[in-house]
Amino acid sequence: MSTTESTTDDLWVRRFHPVADSPHRVVLLPHAGGSASFFFPFSKALSETTDVLSVQYPGRQDRRAEPPLENVGDLVDAIYAALAPWADRPLVLFGHSMGAVLGFELARRFERDGNVHLRGLIASGRRAPITFRDENVHQRGDDGLIAEIRALSGTDSGLLADEELLRMVLPAIRADYTAIETYRCDVDGSAPVLHCPISVLTGESDPRVNLDEAKAWSKLTDGGLTFRTFPGGHFFITPQQERVVAAIAEDVAAFANLAVG
C-alpha cells in the first residue's frame, strides 16, 4: 500500500492531514469509547510539523456494524498489523487513557520484533500498567455505564444529549471498558521492558490517576521519562488541547534528537 495517501481498505487508520515530507509519524490511540475523529483537531495542529495517523477501533462511526473487540491483546494484534504499512518512517505513539495501555503494548511488540523504528511513547491520562485498580464499570447496566462516561466528561456533549444515539454506541463503549478493566500487565516493574523514552501527561485532578500511579511509568523504561501535569480531570486534553499539542510536538522533537544522538 502506498503511504502517500489514505486508502479505503485500511479500516484501522485515518490520515486526516497527510504530510508527505515529514521525517516521522505520530500515531494517536483513542480512549475507551473514543474514535479517530476525536483527534481531528490534534491532527490538524500537529500537521504543521509531522504526519499524523489516528486509529479507528471497530464498533463505532463508519465501523459501527463490526463487532467491537473486548480484549487488549486482540486490539494490539490488529493495530500492529494495520500500522505495518506505515512504518516506513519512525513512529511516535500517543495514547490517551485506554490508548496509553495499547501504546505501551504496541511499543513492547515493536521493540521485540525490531521491524519498526519506534522513537518514543507518550502516555496520557493513564496510570502505569504495573499499577492496579479493581474496576468493574463494564459489568454495570446501561445506566451505570452512561453515568460513568458522563462523570468523566470524555464523550461529545451532543452525543450525551441524544439518548437514542448514545445507547446505539454503548456496545462499543462497554467492549472497550471490558478490554481495559480485564487487562493485566505481565511485568512487575522490577526491570524495564522498554528502551524508548516515555513522556507522561496527566490531569491534576484526574480521579482515575494519582501522582504515584502516573510516575510509576518510569519503572517501565530505561530510555528516560518526561512528566507533565495539566489543569483538569481525566479529559484534560480537551480544554488543554493547545498545550497538549505543544507537548506532543516537543516530545516528538526531543525523541528525534535522542535518536540522532
C-alpha positions in Angstrom: 0.0 0.0 0.0 1.3 3.4 -0.8 1.7 5.6 2.3 1.4 8.8 0.4 -2.4 8.8 0.8 -5.1 7.1 2.9 -6.9 4.1 1.3 -10.4 2.9 1.9 -9.3 -0.7 2.5 -7.5 0.2 5.7 -10.3 0.5 8.3 -7.9 1.0 11.2 -6.0 4.1 10.2 -7.3 7.6 9.5 -4.9 10.1 8.0 -6.8 13.4 8.1 -3.9 15.8 7.2 -1.2 14.0 5.2 2.3 15.4 5.4 4.3 13.7 2.6 7.7 15.0 3.6 7.5 14.5 7.4 10.5 12.6 8.7 8.3 10.7 11.2 4.8 9.8 12.1 2.7 10.2 15.2 0.1 7.5 15.9 -2.9 8.7 18.0 -4.7 6.0 20.0 -8.1 6.9 21.5 -9.6 6.4 24.9 -12.3 3.8 25.7 -15.4 4.7 23.7 -13.3 7.1 21.6 -12.9 7.3 17.9 -10.3 8.5 15.4 -12.3 11.7 14.8 -11.8 12.8 18.4 -8.2 13.6 17.4 -9.1 15.5 14.2 -8.1 18.9 15.7 -4.9 17.4 17.2 -4.0 16.0 13.8 -4.7 19.4 12.2 -2.5 21.3 14.7 0.3 18.7 14.5 0.3 18.6 10.7 2.5 21.7 10.7 5.4 19.5 11.7 4.5 15.8 11.4 2.4 13.2 9.6 -0.4 12.0 11.9 -2.3 8.7 11.9 -5.4 8.3 14.1 -6.6 4.8 14.9 -10.2 3.8 14.5 -11.4 0.9 16.6 -14.2 -1.4 15.3 -17.8 -0.9 16.6 -18.1 2.9 16.1 -18.8 5.5 13.5 -18.1 4.1 10.0 -17.2 0.8 11.7 -20.3 0.6 13.7 -21.5 -2.6 12.0 -18.4 -4.5 13.1 -18.3 -6.3 16.4 -16.1 -4.4 18.9 -13.1 -6.2 20.4 -13.1 -6.9 24.2 -9.5 -7.8 24.7 -6.4 -5.6 24.8 -4.3 -8.4 23.2 -6.7 -8.6 20.2 -6.7 -4.8 19.8 -2.9 -4.7 19.8 -2.6 -7.6 17.3 -4.9 -5.8 14.9 -3.4 -2.3 15.3 0.1 -3.8 15.0 -0.8 -5.3 11.6 -2.6 -2.1 10.5 0.5 0.0 11.3 3.0 -2.2 9.4 2.5 -0.4 6.0 3.0 3.0 7.7 6.3 2.0 9.4 8.5 3.3 6.5 9.2 6.3 8.8 10.0 6.4 12.5 6.9 6.3 14.7 5.9 8.0 18.0 2.9 6.5 19.8 0.5 8.8 21.7 -2.4 7.2 23.6 -4.9 8.6 26.0 -6.4 6.5 28.8 -7.0 3.1 27.3 -5.0 4.2 24.3 -1.9 4.6 26.6 -2.1 1.0 27.5 -2.5 0.0 23.9 0.5 2.2 23.1 2.6 0.5 25.8 1.8 -2.9 24.5 2.4 -1.9 20.9 5.8 -0.4 22.0 6.7 -3.7 23.6 5.8 -5.5 20.4 7.7 -3.1 18.1 10.8 -3.2 20.2 10.7 -7.0 20.5 10.2 -7.6 16.8 12.6 -5.0 15.7 10.9 -4.2 12.4 9.7 -0.7 13.3 11.7 2.3 14.3 9.9 3.4 17.4 11.1 6.7 18.8 9.0 7.1 21.9 5.7 6.6 23.7 3.5 9.4 25.1 1.2 8.1 27.7 -1.7 10.4 28.6 -4.3 10.2 31.3 -3.5 6.7 32.4 -1.7 5.1 35.4 1.3 2.9 34.6 0.3 -0.6 33.6 2.1 -2.1 36.6 -0.3 -0.3 39.0 -3.7 -1.9 39.5 -7.2 -0.8 40.5 -10.1 -3.2 40.7 -12.7 -1.6 38.4 -15.9 -3.0 37.1 -17.6 -0.4 35.0 -18.1 -2.9 32.2 -20.3 -5.0 34.5 -22.8 -2.2 35.2 -26.1 -1.8 33.5 -26.5 0.7 30.7 -27.5 3.5 33.1 -24.4 2.9 35.2 -22.2 2.9 32.1 -23.7 6.2 30.9 -23.3 7.7 34.3 -19.6 6.8 34.2 -18.9 8.4 30.9 -20.9 11.5 31.9 -18.8 11.8 35.1 -15.5 11.6 33.1 -16.8 14.1 30.5 -14.9 12.4 27.7 -17.8 12.0 25.3 -19.1 14.6 22.9 -21.8 16.7 24.6 -24.1 16.3 21.6 -23.9 12.5 21.9 -24.6 12.6 25.6 -27.7 14.7 24.9 -29.1 12.2 22.4 -30.2 9.2 24.5 -31.1 7.1 21.4 -27.8 7.6 19.7 -25.9 7.1 23.0 -27.5 3.7 23.5 -26.5 2.7 20.0 -22.8 3.2 20.8 -23.0 1.6 24.2 -21.8 -1.9 23.0 -18.6 -0.4 21.7 -18.1 1.6 24.9 -18.8 -1.5 27.0 -16.4 -3.6 25.0 -13.6 -1.0 25.5 -14.2 -0.9 29.2 -14.2 -4.7 29.3 -10.9 -4.7 27.5 -9.1 -2.2 29.7 -10.6 -3.4 33.0 -9.7 -7.0 32.4 -6.2 -6.2 31.2 -3.4 -7.3 33.4 0.2 -6.3 32.7 2.5 -9.3 32.7 5.5 -7.4 34.1 6.1 -6.3 37.7 8.3 -3.2 37.1 11.4 -4.8 38.7 13.2 -4.3 35.4 12.5 -2.0 32.5 10.7 -3.6 29.5 11.1 -0.7 27.1 14.2 1.1 25.8 12.4 4.0 24.2 11.7 7.2 26.2 8.3 7.7 27.7 6.5 11.0 28.2 3.7 11.1 30.7 0.8 13.6 30.6 -1.7 13.7 33.4 -4.5 15.9 34.8 -4.0 17.4 38.2 -7.5 16.4 39.3 -7.9 13.1 37.4 -9.9 10.7 39.6 -8.5 7.8 37.7 -4.8 8.5 38.0 -2.9 9.8 41.1 0.6 11.1 41.1 2.3 7.9 42.2 0.5 5.8 39.6 1.5 8.2 36.9 5.1 8.4 37.9 5.3 4.6 38.0 5.7 4.7 34.2 9.4 5.4 35.0 9.8 1.8 36.1 8.9 0.5 32.6 11.8 2.1 30.5 15.5 2.7 30.7 15.1 5.3 28.0 14.2 8.2 30.3 10.9 9.7 31.5 9.4 13.2 30.9 6.5 14.1 33.2 4.0 16.9 32.8 0.8 17.8 34.6 -2.1 19.9 33.3 -5.1 21.6 34.9 -8.2 19.4 34.7 -9.6 16.0 35.2 -9.4 12.8 33.2 -10.1 14.5 29.9 -7.8 17.5 30.4 -6.6 17.0 26.9 -9.8 18.7 25.6 -9.7 22.0 27.4 -5.9 22.0 27.3 -5.7 21.0 23.7 -3.3 23.7 22.7 -0.9 22.9 25.5 -1.1 19.2 24.9 -0.4 19.6 21.2 2.6 21.7 22.1 3.8 19.0 24.5 3.4 16.3 21.8 5.4 18.4 19.3 8.1 19.0 21.9 8.3 15.3 22.7 8.5 14.3 19.0 11.4 16.7 18.5 13.1 15.5 21.7 12.7 11.9 20.7 14.2 12.7 17.3 17.2 14.4 18.9 17.8 11.4 21.1 17.7 9.1 18.1 20.3 11.2 16.4 22.4 11.4 19.5 
